[in-house]
């Protein structure tokens, strides 16, 4: 497993679909648990996600994925160079380690491992992030 200088303690991930569904995920590696919050824009009044049992993944496997993606090397900000974005996806990540906090965010512009990251979060939480 690749190592960052410090041990990862937690990760907070937010994705805001503005006119759709938004999510906030808090992963606490020291307690080996996570929480997922889902909320919807008033114009998106479809029923909430079914409350059926979800299949969740392994925290250790997720942690290995995070180390291999080197999120601590992601740029602080990902923005499109042209125009003003009035609708789209805003996202942010806050990676807490014992010695440092790494933060990255963007609007309709994503780091190279974005799809892989979303797939890893989906696999861990059993909740779709698109």
Long-range contacts (C-beta under 8 A, 24 or more apart in sequence): 1-64, 1-67, 1-68, 2-67, 2-68, 2-70, 3-67, 4-67, 4-70, 4-72, 4-97, 5-97, 5-99, 5-100, 6-97, 6-98, 6-99, 6-100, 7-97, 7-98, 8-63, 8-66, 8-67, 8-95, 8-96, 8-97, 9-96, 9-97, 9-98, 10-95, 10-96, 11-66, 11-71, 11-93, 11-94, 11-95, 11-96, 12-92, 12-93, 12-94, 12-96, 13-91, 13-92, 13-93, 13-121, 14-90, 14-91, 14-92, 14-93, 15-89, 15-90, 15-91, 15-129, 16-89, 16-90, 16-91, 17-41, 17-89, 18-87, 18-88, 18-89, 18-90, 19-43, 19-44, 19-87, 20-44, 23-127, 23-129, 25-121, 25-125, 25-127, 27-59, 27-62, 27-124, 29-59, 29-63, 32-59, 33-59, 34-59, 34-124, 34-125, 36-125, 36-127, 38-127, 49-127, 54-125, 54-126, 54-127, 55-126, 56-124, 56-125, 56-126, 57-123, 57-124, 57-125, 57-126, 58-124, 59-124, 61-123, 61-124, 62-120, 62-121, 62-123, 62-124, 65-116, 65-117, 65-120, 66-95, 66-120, 69-113, 69-116, 69-117, 69-120, 71-95, 71-102, 71-104, 71-113, 71-117, 72-97, 72-100, 72-102, 74-102, 74-104, 74-111, 75-104, 75-111, 76-103, 76-104, 76-105, 77-104, 77-105, 77-106, 78-104, 78-105, 78-106, 78-107, 78-109, 78-110, 78-111, 79-106, 79-107, 79-109, 80-107, 80-108, 80-109
